[in-house]
Amino acid sequence: MSFSGDETLRARLLELTEEHRDLDEAISALIDAQAKDQLKIARLKKRKLSLKDHIHRIEIQLTPDIIA
């Protein structure tokens, strides 16, 4: 089975969105547990932000250009 460019981007977008949500849950769990590993929390937050940026770039690629 061959995917078109848009289908590939949508599949990647879904993967990144799920990973972003999982990181959000992991960060919340560490904070709720009052984990002392602030470095780990900071790294997870940085990865989450990076994913958000990547998700945004893919969404822009999937949005059709509208000429006014």
URTA-V248971 format. One record per run of one state. SS is the DSSP state (H for helix, E for strand, C for the rest). FROM is the first residue (numbers start at 1). LEN is the number of residues. If there is no record, write none. Layout:
[[SS	FROM	LEN] [SS	FROM	LEN]]
This chain:
[[C	1	4] [H	5	28] [C	33	5] [H	38	25] [C	63	6]]
